[in-house]
Amino acid sequence: MAVPRTAPILVASNRGPVSYTLGEDGSLTARRGGGGLVSGLSAIGPESGGVWVCAALGEGDREAARRAGDSHLNPGDTGGQQVRMLDIAPDVFAAAYNGVANSVLWFVHHLLYQTPVEPVFDAEFAEQWAAYESYNAAFADALAQEAVDEAVVLVQDYHLALVPAMLRERRPELRIGHFSHTPWAPPDYYRLLPDDVAAGVLRGILGGDRAAFLTERWATAFADCCAAVLGAEIVRDGDGGGSGSGSGVVTAVRFEGRETRLGVHGLGADADFLRERSRQPDVDERLSTLRAQIGPGRKSIVRVDRTELSKNIVRGLLAYRRLLETRPEWRERVVHVAFAYPSRQDLAVYRDYTERVRRIADEINEEYGTEGWTPVALHVKDDFARSLAAYRLADVALVNPIRDGMNLVAKEVPVVSERGCALVLSREAGAYAELGEDALVVNPYDVEGTARALHEALRMSDDERADRTKRLAAAATALPPQAWFLAQLRAL
C-alpha cells in the first residue's frame, strides 16, 4: 500500500527519538531518547505534521518497525511525534554503519588513521560501500514517500551523506538540507578515501539545497574538498560573479549547474533543561557521593566522555600523571574524576581503547595513591545524573579531544557549575570557536602543555573562575537546540 504524502517537514537520522526492547513474551517496551535533535524537533510540535525517519538499531526496534510496516510508530511511544522506523536488513545495516560510517567516514573526519598500516580499501570494503549506498537509498525512498510537494527535509550526519542527491533524483522539487555533526577533513586527508567514494560522498551532500556545519572551519574544509576532488567552484562573500579565489567567508559550492549554499549553526546547550535536571534529588544524591569520594578540601578535575578514540582520554590521563609528577604540591590535594563511558564496544579498537584507559588510571593510582587519597576516580558505567553532579562540583573541566565537531560537554559544564569552573579546552574542538577566549586552550597532542594548563586552572582565583564561567555559559547557550533546529528550517 502506498504511503500518503502528508509531511511538510521531515528529519532523517540514523538514530531516532525512541528505542525498543523486546521481551521474552513478545512485548515491546519503548524508551524515549534525548539530545539536541529530540529537543530541537519539539520546537515545531506534533501538530506540524513533521515526520522523523530513522533506522531500526536492534532486534526490539526491528520488531517495532515490522509491526508498523510502512506506517508510523505508535505515537504513545514517541511523545506524539510521527516516526517512521526503517527495518533495514541487519547485514546491510551492520556493513553500512560499522563498516563505512563509523570505521571509515568517522575516522577520516577525525583524522584518526595510523596511515602506515591503515586504511586498507579492498574487496570487503567495496561490499560495505555497496551496503552504505543501499542503506542511504532506503532512507531516500522513505522520505520521498512521506513528503508533500515542496516539503523541507533535514538530513543528519555522515551516516546519510548520500541521501540528498538520491532524494533529489526522486523528488526534485523538495527543499533538502544536510547537517554534519562531525568535523570535516581537509582535502589531503579526505583523499585517503577511494576516489569514487570521496567523490560520491561530496556529490551526495551537494544534492541538497544547503549543507550546514557546526563551525566555519568545517564548512570551509568541505568546500575545499569539493574543489580539490570534484573541481567545484567555491563561492565566497564578496566574490560577486564568483571566481572562487577570494578570501571571504565561504557561502556556497557550485557544481554541475547547481549551487549548494553553506551554513553554520553552532549547536548550543539547553540551559533550561540542564539547570532544572541538575537540581533533581537523584543528582543531589550522586553529588554527595562524589564529594565524599573526593574528600574535604580537595579540588576536582572533571572529564565526562564516551570512550571514542577522538576524545583523547588517554593523553588527558597522561597529562594528569605529569601534573602529579612535576607539581608534587597537588598530590593529595586534587582528584581527577574521569567518566569514560564505553562506546561502540562492538568494534575491537574501541574495546582495546577502553581497556587502556582503565589500565592507565590504575597505574596512576598505584604510583601516587595513598591510604586516604585515590588520585583518579574512574567511572565507566553511564549515568547522566552522576555526570550532572560532576558538572556542579568541578573546579576544572578537561575537554581535550583530538578533534570534535562541537563537544557539548564543554558547553554544559559552565551552565551547571555551582562555584565556577576553569575550562581546559582543546583547540581542535568545534566549541573552541565560541569558547576559546575564556578557556585555557591546549594542543591535544601536547601532554606537557596540557599538564601546565591543568596547573594554571587549579591555581586560578575563585573570582576569575566565576567571571570566566559566566561568559562561557552565555556563549554556550547562544543557540539552544530548538533555536538551532528552527534556524536550519528558516534557512531552507
One Martini backbone bead per residue (centre of mass of N, CA, C, O) as a GRO file, in nm:
protein
  492
    1MET     BB    1   0.096   0.036   0.023
    2ALA     BB    2   0.080   0.360  -0.014
    3VAL     BB    3   0.227   0.641   0.103
    4PRO     BB    4   0.123   0.923   0.218
    5ARG     BB    5   0.153   1.264   0.149
    6THR     BB    6   0.203   1.465   0.465
    7ALA     BB    7   0.494   1.597   0.494
    8PRO     BB    8   0.647   1.919   0.543
    9ILE     BB    9   0.845   1.786   0.763
   10LEU     BB   10   1.180   1.639   0.773
   11VAL     BB   11   1.369   1.384   0.945
   12ALA     BB   12   1.704   1.237   0.916
   13SER     BB   13   1.829   0.947   1.100
   14ASN     BB   14   1.970   0.689   1.237
   15ARG     BB   15   1.869   0.791   1.507
   16GLY     BB   16   1.605   0.802   1.708
   17PRO     BB   17   1.359   0.896   1.968
   18VAL     BB   18   1.336   0.571   1.983
   19SER     BB   19   1.339   0.262   2.173
   20TYR     BB   20   1.349  -0.105   2.183
   21THR     BB   21   1.231  -0.380   2.386
   22LEU     BB   22   1.232  -0.732   2.378
   23GLY     BB   23   1.042  -0.961   2.510
   24GLU     BB   24   0.981  -1.292   2.578
   25ASP     BB   25   0.656  -1.230   2.520
   26GLY     BB   26   0.672  -0.994   2.280
   27SER     BB   27   0.712  -0.738   2.411
   28LEU     BB   28   0.719  -0.376   2.403
   29THR     BB   29   0.968  -0.135   2.507
   30ALA     BB   30   0.979   0.205   2.542
   31ARG     BB   31   1.245   0.457   2.477
   32ARG     BB   32   1.321   0.776   2.520
   33GLY     BB   33   1.513   1.019   2.396
   34GLY     BB   34   1.770   1.253   2.351
   35GLY     BB   35   1.883   1.561   2.260
   36GLY     BB   36   1.897   1.796   2.013
   37LEU     BB   37   1.687   1.680   1.815
   38VAL     BB   38   1.455   1.627   2.007
   39SER     BB   39   1.441   1.917   2.110
   40GLY     BB   40   1.418   2.060   1.834
   41LEU     BB   41   1.152   1.920   1.727
   42SER     BB   42   0.966   2.046   1.953
   43ALA     BB   43   0.934   2.329   1.813
   44ILE     BB   44   0.694   2.220   1.609
   45GLY     BB   45   0.537   1.985   1.676
   46PRO     BB   46   0.295   1.747   1.603
   47GLU     BB   47   0.096   1.951   1.445
   48SER     BB   48   0.288   1.990   1.184
   49GLY     BB   49   0.350   1.690   1.048
   50GLY     BB   50   0.605   1.579   1.122
   51VAL     BB   51   0.881   1.356   1.020
   52TRP     BB   52   1.068   1.076   1.142
   53VAL     BB   53   1.353   0.916   1.002
   54CYS     BB   54   1.470   0.583   1.084
   55ALA     BB   55   1.655   0.327   1.231
   56ALA     BB   56   1.690   0.008   1.313
   57LEU     BB   57   1.918  -0.113   1.573
   58GLY     BB   58   1.746  -0.354   1.684
   59GLU     BB   59   1.530  -0.604   1.756
   60GLY     BB   60   1.314  -0.423   1.880
   61ASP     BB   61   1.299  -0.222   1.649
   62ARG     BB   62   1.232  -0.425   1.424
   63GLU     BB   63   0.965  -0.515   1.540
   64ALA     BB   64   0.830  -0.238   1.539
   65ALA     BB   65   0.862  -0.195   1.232
   66ARG     BB   66   0.702  -0.443   1.140
   67ARG     BB   67   0.432  -0.365   1.278
   68ALA     BB   68   0.411  -0.087   1.118
   69GLY     BB   69   0.553  -0.085   0.858
   70ASP     BB   70   0.464   0.198   0.661
   71SER     BB   71   0.411   0.316   0.920
   72HIS     BB   72   0.385   0.454   1.221
   73LEU     BB   73   0.448   0.481   1.522
   74ASN     BB   74   0.345   0.490   1.827
   75PRO     BB   75   0.272   0.793   1.973
   76GLY     BB   76   0.297   0.689   2.273
   77ASP     BB   77   0.620   0.636   2.232
   78THR     BB   78   0.691   0.954   2.098
   79GLY     BB   79   0.521   1.205   2.202
   80GLY     BB   80   0.351   1.238   1.909
   81GLN     BB   81   0.552   1.165   1.711
   82GLN     BB   82   0.633   1.109   1.383
   83VAL     BB   83   0.756   0.772   1.315
   84ARG     BB   84   0.985   0.616   1.088
   85MET     BB   85   1.095   0.283   1.087
   86LEU     BB   86   1.365   0.105   0.946
   87ASP     BB   87   1.392  -0.231   0.813
   88ILE     BB   88   1.702  -0.308   0.784
   89ALA     BB   89   1.910  -0.523   0.706
   90PRO     BB   90   2.145  -0.628   0.923
   91ASP     BB   91   2.387  -0.656   0.718
   92VAL     BB   92   2.355  -0.378   0.592
   93PHE     BB   93   2.372  -0.208   0.844
   94ALA     BB   94   2.650  -0.306   0.949
   95ALA     BB   95   2.815  -0.222   0.698
   96ALA     BB   96   2.733   0.080   0.702
   97TYR     BB   97   2.789   0.156   1.002
   98ASN     BB   98   3.066   0.004   1.065
   99GLY     BB   99   3.222  -0.013   0.786
  100VAL     BB  100   3.179   0.307   0.713
  101ALA     BB  101   3.087   0.527   0.911
  102ASN     BB  102   3.270   0.440   1.178
  103SER     BB  103   3.544   0.318   1.014
  104VAL     BB  104   3.576   0.575   0.804
  105LEU     BB  105   3.437   0.856   0.814
  106TRP     BB  106   3.508   0.913   1.105
  107PHE     BB  107   3.817   0.879   1.075
  108VAL     BB  108   3.865   1.096   0.867
  109HIS     BB  109   3.735   1.349   1.021
  110HIS     BB  110   3.936   1.274   1.286
  111LEU     BB  111   4.225   1.180   1.210
  112LEU     BB  112   4.281   0.844   1.305
  113TYR     BB  113   4.484   0.722   1.130
  114GLN     BB  114   4.738   0.472   1.076
  115THR     BB  115   4.889   0.512   0.778
  116PRO     BB  116   5.098   0.271   0.755
  117VAL     BB  117   4.827   0.050   0.794
  118GLU     BB  118   4.596   0.273   0.749
  119PRO     BB  119   4.392   0.213   0.522
  120VAL     BB  120   4.203  -0.069   0.363
  121PHE     BB  121   4.084  -0.091   0.025
  122ASP     BB  122   3.884  -0.354  -0.053
  123ALA     BB  123   3.653  -0.586  -0.125
  124GLU     BB  124   3.506  -0.551   0.143
  125PHE     BB  125   3.459  -0.249   0.117
  126ALA     BB  126   3.292  -0.255  -0.141
  127GLU     BB  127   3.056  -0.400  -0.001
  128GLN     BB  128   3.005  -0.183   0.214
  129TRP     BB  129   2.944   0.045   0.018
  130ALA     BB  130   2.694  -0.084  -0.106
  131ALA     BB  131   2.539  -0.082   0.163
  132TYR     BB  132   2.542   0.223   0.204
  133GLU     BB  133   2.375   0.282  -0.048
  134SER     BB  134   2.125   0.118   0.040
  135TYR     BB  135   2.071   0.265   0.302
  136ASN     BB  136   2.026   0.545   0.174
  137ALA     BB  137   1.797   0.456  -0.021
  138ALA     BB  138   1.588   0.389   0.197
  139PHE     BB  139   1.559   0.681   0.291
  140ALA     BB  140   1.484   0.814   0.024
  141ASP     BB  141   1.225   0.655  -0.018
  142ALA     BB  142   1.076   0.740   0.243
  143LEU     BB  143   1.084   1.046   0.200
  144ALA     BB  144   0.938   1.046  -0.076
  145GLN     BB  145   0.670   0.924   0.042
  146GLU     BB  146   0.611   1.150   0.278
  147ALA     BB  147   0.634   1.402   0.106
  148VAL     BB  148   0.534   1.685   0.021
  149ASP     BB  149   0.521   1.934  -0.169
  150GLU     BB  150   0.791   2.124  -0.088
  151ALA     BB  151   0.936   2.006   0.128
  152VAL     BB  152   1.126   1.979   0.428
  153VAL     BB  153   1.466   1.840   0.452
  154LEU     BB  154   1.657   1.697   0.727
  155VAL     BB  155   1.982   1.576   0.712
  156GLN     BB  156   2.185   1.354   0.920
  157ASP     BB  157   2.497   1.306   0.866
  158TYR     BB  158   2.736   1.056   0.771
  159HIS     BB  159   2.530   0.822   0.728
  160LEU     BB  160   2.361   1.036   0.505
  161ALA     BB  161   2.530   1.158   0.250
  162LEU     BB  162   2.350   1.042  -0.008
  163VAL     BB  163   2.053   1.142   0.017
  164PRO     BB  164   2.016   1.414  -0.128
  165ALA     BB  165   2.066   1.307  -0.419
  166MET     BB  166   1.860   1.077  -0.415
  167LEU     BB  167   1.615   1.261  -0.352
  168ARG     BB  168   1.640   1.447  -0.595
  169GLU     BB  169   1.570   1.228  -0.805
  170ARG     BB  170   1.279   1.168  -0.681
  171ARG     BB  171   1.244   1.492  -0.556
  172PRO     BB  172   1.320   1.791  -0.697
  173GLU     BB  173   1.123   1.998  -0.520
  174LEU     BB  174   1.268   1.973  -0.275
  175ARG     BB  175   1.391   2.082   0.041
  176ILE     BB  176   1.742   2.029   0.106
  177GLY     BB  177   1.925   1.928   0.398
  178HIS     BB  178   2.256   1.915   0.550
  179PHE     BB  179   2.405   1.782   0.857
  180SER     BB  180   2.719   1.816   1.030
  181HIS     BB  181   2.845   1.677   1.346
  182THR     BB  182   3.122   1.684   1.235
  183PRO     BB  183   3.391   1.712   1.112
  184TRP     BB  184   3.611   1.818   0.839
  185ALA     BB  185   3.825   1.720   0.621
  186PRO     BB  186   4.094   1.778   0.465
  187PRO     BB  187   4.190   1.707   0.151
  188ASP     BB  188   4.440   1.526   0.199
  189TYR     BB  189   4.282   1.332   0.391
  190TYR     BB  190   4.021   1.272   0.232
  191ARG     BB  191   4.200   1.125  -0.005
  192LEU     BB  192   4.209   0.840   0.122
  193LEU     BB  193   3.981   0.786  -0.027
  194PRO     BB  194   3.835   0.663  -0.264
  195ASP     BB  195   3.755   0.834  -0.537
  196ASP     BB  196   3.452   0.746  -0.557
  197VAL     BB  197   3.384   0.802  -0.260
  198ALA     BB  198   3.469   1.094  -0.230
  199ALA     BB  199   3.274   1.191  -0.453
  200GLY     BB  200   3.005   1.065  -0.350
  201VAL     BB  201   2.975   1.226  -0.089
  202LEU     BB  202   2.977   1.507  -0.213
  203ARG     BB  203   2.744   1.467  -0.413
  204GLY     BB  204   2.535   1.400  -0.205
  205ILE     BB  205   2.534   1.677  -0.053
  206LEU     BB  206   2.502   1.854  -0.324
  207GLY     BB  207   2.194   1.768  -0.361
  208GLY     BB  208   2.143   1.998  -0.191
  209ASP     BB  209   2.064   2.328  -0.096
  210ARG     BB  210   2.206   2.258   0.187
  211ALA     BB  211   2.507   2.290   0.394
  212ALA     BB  212   2.579   2.211   0.734
  213PHE     BB  213   2.762   2.337   1.028
  214LEU     BB  214   2.926   2.405   1.334
  215THR     BB  215   3.163   2.544   1.164
  216GLU     BB  216   3.356   2.727   0.956
  217ARG     BB  217   3.585   2.524   0.928
  218TRP     BB  218   3.413   2.284   0.816
  219ALA     BB  219   3.292   2.429   0.572
  220THR     BB  220   3.561   2.492   0.432
  221ALA     BB  221   3.662   2.201   0.404
  222PHE     BB  222   3.437   2.106   0.223
  223ALA     BB  223   3.487   2.302  -0.009
  224ASP     BB  224   3.780   2.214  -0.062
  225CYS     BB  225   3.702   1.925  -0.144
  226CYS     BB  226   3.526   1.998  -0.385
  227ALA     BB  227   3.758   2.129  -0.543
  228ALA     BB  228   3.972   1.892  -0.537
  229VAL     BB  229   3.779   1.648  -0.637
  230LEU     BB  230   3.555   1.803  -0.847
  231GLY     BB  231   3.604   2.109  -0.937
  232ALA     BB  232   3.464   2.308  -0.779
  233GLU     BB  233   3.299   2.606  -0.689
  234ILE     BB  234   3.380   2.873  -0.479
  235VAL     BB  235   3.180   3.075  -0.269
  236ARG     BB  236   3.220   3.416  -0.165
  237ASP     BB  237   3.236   3.682  -0.005
  238GLY     BB  238   3.270   3.919  -0.268
  239ASP     BB  239   3.270   3.767  -0.555
  240GLY     BB  240   3.010   3.773  -0.705
  241GLY     BB  241   3.052   3.581  -0.966
  242GLY     BB  242   3.284   3.382  -0.887
  243SER     BB  243   3.608   3.256  -0.872
  244GLY     BB  244   3.698   3.133  -0.574
  245SER     BB  245   3.968   3.326  -0.475
  246GLY     BB  246   3.883   3.444  -0.233
  247SER     BB  247   3.882   3.555   0.133
  248GLY     BB  248   3.614   3.494   0.215
  249VAL     BB  249   3.338   3.361   0.312
  250VAL     BB  250   3.190   3.072   0.275
  251THR     BB  251   2.862   3.014   0.090
  252ALA     BB  252   2.928   2.814  -0.164
  253VAL     BB  253   2.862   2.549  -0.413
  254ARG     BB  254   2.955   2.482  -0.751
  255PHE     BB  255   2.786   2.211  -0.945
  256GLU     BB  256   2.655   2.113  -1.224
  257GLY     BB  257   2.444   2.376  -1.216
  258ARG     BB  258   2.465   2.394  -0.901
  259GLU     BB  259   2.371   2.536  -0.577
  260THR     BB  260   2.524   2.508  -0.252
  261ARG     BB  261   2.459   2.612   0.044
  262LEU     BB  262   2.623   2.745   0.330
  263GLY     BB  263   2.630   2.665   0.688
  264VAL     BB  264   2.613   2.786   1.040
  265HIS     BB  265   2.545   2.582   1.349
  266GLY     BB  266   2.601   2.620   1.690
  267LEU     BB  267   2.536   2.404   1.908
  268GLY     BB  268   2.372   2.434   2.208
  269ALA     BB  269   2.277   2.455   2.520
  270ASP     BB  270   2.018   2.351   2.750
  271ALA     BB  271   1.964   2.539   3.009
  272ASP     BB  272   1.688   2.470   3.134
  273PHE     BB  273   1.726   2.168   3.151
  274LEU     BB  274   1.995   2.154   3.310
  275ARG     BB  275   1.909   2.315   3.562
  276GLU     BB  276   1.672   2.136   3.641
  277ARG     BB  277   1.807   1.848   3.636
  278SER     BB  278   2.057   1.924   3.836
  279ARG     BB  279   1.824   1.955   4.093
  280GLN     BB  280   1.773   1.673   4.146
  281PRO     BB  281   1.779   1.421   4.374
  282ASP     BB  282   1.974   1.225   4.218
  283VAL     BB  283   2.199   1.438   4.196
  284ASP     BB  284   2.239   1.502   4.493
  285GLU     BB  285   2.323   1.217   4.572
  286ARG     BB  286   2.578   1.204   4.384
  287LEU     BB  287   2.718   1.450   4.499
  288SER     BB  288   2.773   1.334   4.778
  289THR     BB  289   2.941   1.094   4.682
  290LEU     BB  290   3.165   1.254   4.535
  291ARG     BB  291   3.258   1.425   4.774
  292ALA     BB  292   3.347   1.181   4.943
  293GLN     BB  293   3.553   1.074   4.735
  294ILE     BB  294   3.735   1.327   4.731
  295GLY     BB  295   3.719   1.515   4.971
  296PRO     BB  296   3.813   1.740   5.186
  297GLY     BB  297   3.968   2.026   5.028
  298ARG     BB  298   3.946   1.930   4.741
  299LYS     BB  299   4.006   1.918   4.413
  300SER     BB  300   3.860   1.908   4.073
  301ILE     BB  301   3.891   1.700   3.781
  302VAL     BB  302   3.676   1.695   3.499
  303ARG     BB  303   3.542   1.423   3.297
  304VAL     BB  304   3.309   1.370   3.006
  305ASP     BB  305   3.301   1.058   2.828
  306ARG     BB  306   3.344   0.874   2.564
  307THR     BB  307   3.533   0.597   2.425
  308GLU     BB  308   3.641   0.771   2.201
  309LEU     BB  309   3.918   0.827   2.017
  310SER     BB  310   3.878   1.149   1.996
  311LYS     BB  311   3.881   1.229   2.316
  312ASN     BB  312   4.167   1.181   2.464
  313ILE     BB  313   4.196   1.028   2.744
  314VAL     BB  314   4.485   0.931   2.766
  315ARG     BB  315   4.628   1.212   2.757
  316GLY     BB  316   4.481   1.320   3.003
  317LEU     BB  317   4.608   1.120   3.203
  318LEU     BB  318   4.904   1.189   3.140
  319ALA     BB  319   4.881   1.485   3.231
  320TYR     BB  320   4.806   1.424   3.523
  321ARG     BB  321   5.059   1.265   3.588
  322ARG     BB  322   5.250   1.504   3.525
  323LEU     BB  323   5.144   1.689   3.741
  324LEU     BB  324   5.224   1.505   3.984
  325GLU     BB  325   5.527   1.498   3.911
  326THR     BB  326   5.589   1.828   3.881
  327ARG     BB  327   5.345   1.891   4.113
  328PRO     BB  328   5.349   1.787   4.431
  329GLU     BB  329   5.141   1.990   4.567
  330TRP     BB  330   4.883   1.812   4.445
  331ARG     BB  331   4.913   1.599   4.630
  332GLU     BB  332   4.616   1.526   4.799
  333ARG     BB  333   4.450   1.794   4.645
  334VAL     BB  334   4.351   1.605   4.399
  335VAL     BB  335   4.086   1.492   4.171
  336HIS     BB  336   4.023   1.270   3.902
  337VAL     BB  337   3.715   1.282   3.741
  338ALA     BB  338   3.644   0.999   3.530
  339PHE     BB  339   3.426   0.973   3.258
  340ALA     BB  340   3.420   0.652   3.073
  341TYR     BB  341   3.204   0.566   2.838
  342PRO     BB  342   3.127   0.313   2.663
  343SER     BB  343   3.199   0.273   2.304
  344ARG     BB  344   3.164   0.071   2.049
  345GLN     BB  345   3.210  -0.247   2.153
  346ASP     BB  346   3.192  -0.396   1.862
  347LEU     BB  347   3.478  -0.268   1.844
  348ALA     BB  348   3.800  -0.346   1.907
  349VAL     BB  349   3.937  -0.062   1.926
  350TYR     BB  350   3.745   0.030   2.160
  351ARG     BB  351   3.803  -0.186   2.368
  352ASP     BB  352   4.106  -0.129   2.389
  353TYR     BB  353   4.080   0.165   2.480
  354THR     BB  354   3.923   0.119   2.739
  355GLU     BB  355   4.147  -0.055   2.873
  356ARG     BB  356   4.365   0.163   2.871
  357VAL     BB  357   4.227   0.357   3.056
  358ARG     BB  358   4.217   0.172   3.300
  359ARG     BB  359   4.523   0.117   3.324
  360ILE     BB  360   4.622   0.409   3.373
  361ALA     BB  361   4.456   0.467   3.621
  362ASP     BB  362   4.581   0.241   3.792
  363GLU     BB  363   4.875   0.340   3.776
  364ILE     BB  364   4.833   0.609   3.919
  365ASN     BB  365   4.721   0.492   4.184
  366GLU     BB  366   4.973   0.317   4.248
  367GLU     BB  367   5.192   0.549   4.242
  368TYR     BB  368   5.020   0.793   4.424
  369GLY     BB  369   4.862   0.660   4.621
  370THR     BB  370   4.690   0.660   4.930
  371GLU     BB  371   4.508   0.580   5.197
  372GLY     BB  372   4.337   0.879   5.154
  373TRP     BB  373   4.414   0.868   4.827
  374THR     BB  374   4.258   0.888   4.500
  375PRO     BB  375   4.348   1.031   4.209
  376VAL     BB  376   4.148   0.833   4.043
  377ALA     BB  377   3.800   0.854   3.941
  378LEU     BB  378   3.668   0.586   3.772
  379HIS     BB  379   3.393   0.582   3.534
  380VAL     BB  380   3.197   0.337   3.317
  381LYS     BB  381   2.905   0.396   3.398
  382ASP     BB  382   2.632   0.518   3.279
  383ASP     BB  383   2.543   0.855   3.427
  384PHE     BB  384   2.380   1.144   3.409
  385ALA     BB  385   2.347   1.238   3.701
  386ARG     BB  386   2.652   1.217   3.765
  387SER     BB  387   2.748   1.418   3.557
  388LEU     BB  388   2.596   1.662   3.675
  389ALA     BB  389   2.736   1.654   3.946
  390ALA     BB  390   3.019   1.709   3.831
  391TYR     BB  391   2.957   1.983   3.712
  392ARG     BB  392   2.890   2.126   3.984
  393LEU     BB  393   3.191   2.062   4.133
  394ALA     BB  394   3.386   2.164   3.937
  395ASP     BB  395   3.700   2.326   3.896
  396VAL     BB  396   3.780   2.140   3.646
  397ALA     BB  397   3.768   2.109   3.290
  398LEU     BB  398   3.836   1.837   3.064
  399VAL     BB  399   3.869   1.920   2.701
  400ASN     BB  400   4.081   1.711   2.468
  401PRO     BB  401   4.031   1.667   2.176
  402ILE     BB  402   4.153   1.588   1.876
  403ARG     BB  403   3.848   1.591   1.755
  404ASP     BB  404   3.550   1.807   1.713
  405GLY     BB  405   3.264   1.932   1.616
  406MET     BB  406   3.207   2.044   1.926
  407ASN     BB  407   3.123   1.981   2.236
  408LEU     BB  408   2.894   1.985   2.494
  409VAL     BB  409   3.045   1.967   2.760
  410ALA     BB  410   3.182   2.247   2.739
  411LYS     BB  411   2.885   2.382   2.760
  412GLU     BB  412   2.755   2.249   3.021
  413VAL     BB  413   2.933   2.311   3.265
  414PRO     BB  414   2.890   2.627   3.295
  415VAL     BB  415   2.579   2.602   3.346
  416VAL     BB  416   2.603   2.409   3.621
  417SER     BB  417   2.795   2.546   3.782
  418GLU     BB  418   2.836   2.668   4.111
  419ARG     BB  419   3.157   2.814   4.141
  420GLY     BB  420   3.307   2.759   3.904
  421CYS     BB  421   3.494   2.677   3.594
  422ALA     BB  422   3.774   2.564   3.455
  423LEU     BB  423   3.864   2.551   3.104
  424VAL     BB  424   4.011   2.282   2.931
  425LEU     BB  425   4.078   2.333   2.577
  426SER     BB  426   4.067   2.225   2.271
  427ARG     BB  427   4.144   2.354   1.951
  428GLU     BB  428   3.984   2.090   1.807
  429ALA     BB  429   3.725   2.199   1.901
  430GLY     BB  430   3.444   2.350   1.803
  431ALA     BB  431   3.404   2.520   2.073
  432TYR     BB  432   3.647   2.713   2.039
  433ALA     BB  433   3.508   2.935   1.865
  434GLU     BB  434   3.330   3.027   2.136
  435LEU     BB  435   3.535   2.955   2.408
  436GLY     BB  436   3.845   3.031   2.386
  437GLU     BB  437   3.869   3.309   2.541
  438ASP     BB  438   3.780   3.154   2.841
  439ALA     BB  439   3.995   2.943   2.799
  440LEU     BB  440   4.231   2.682   2.827
  441VAL     BB  441   4.439   2.628   2.564
  442VAL     BB  442   4.508   2.321   2.378
  443ASN     BB  443   4.713   2.079   2.262
  444PRO     BB  444   4.616   1.749   2.244
  445TYR     BB  445   4.924   1.627   2.208
  446ASP     BB  446   5.022   1.805   2.462
  447VAL     BB  447   5.105   1.701   2.767
  448GLU     BB  448   5.267   1.927   2.893
  449GLY     BB  449   5.066   2.158   2.829
  450THR     BB  450   4.827   2.031   2.983
  451ALA     BB  451   4.958   2.025   3.261
  452ARG     BB  452   4.993   2.332   3.280
  453ALA     BB  453   4.691   2.402   3.252
  454LEU     BB  454   4.599   2.254   3.507
  455HIS     BB  455   4.764   2.423   3.701
  456GLU     BB  456   4.638   2.696   3.626
  457ALA     BB  457   4.346   2.617   3.692
  458LEU     BB  458   4.392   2.545   3.997
  459ARG     BB  459   4.509   2.851   4.058
  460MET     BB  460   4.264   2.991   4.011
  461SER     BB  461   4.064   3.221   4.101
  462ASP     BB  462   3.745   3.251   4.198
  463ASP     BB  463   3.674   3.509   4.039
  464GLU     BB  464   3.782   3.427   3.762
  465ARG     BB  465   3.622   3.169   3.732
  466ALA     BB  466   3.339   3.298   3.750
  467ASP     BB  467   3.366   3.495   3.514
  468ARG     BB  468   3.424   3.290   3.294
  469THR     BB  469   3.168   3.117   3.331
  470LYS     BB  470   2.962   3.330   3.247
  471ARG     BB  471   3.070   3.362   2.956
  472LEU     BB  472   3.052   3.068   2.873
  473ALA     BB  473   2.745   3.032   2.918
  474ALA     BB  474   2.654   3.242   2.711
  475ALA     BB  475   2.789   3.108   2.463
  476ALA     BB  476   2.665   2.811   2.503
  477THR     BB  477   2.343   2.941   2.477
  478ALA     BB  478   2.292   3.093   2.198
  479LEU     BB  479   2.201   2.792   2.048
  480PRO     BB  480   1.965   2.617   2.111
  481PRO     BB  481   1.809   2.349   1.984
  482GLN     BB  482   1.552   2.492   1.879
  483ALA     BB  483   1.698   2.726   1.734
  484TRP     BB  484   1.878   2.548   1.558
  485PHE     BB  485   1.648   2.413   1.400
  486LEU     BB  486   1.495   2.671   1.300
  487ALA     BB  487   1.732   2.793   1.141
  488GLN     BB  488   1.731   2.570   0.924
  489LEU     BB  489   1.447   2.605   0.824
  490ARG     BB  490   1.469   2.901   0.737
  491ALA     BB  491   1.711   2.857   0.534
  492LEU     BB  492   1.509   2.670   0.341
   0.00000   0.00000   0.00000
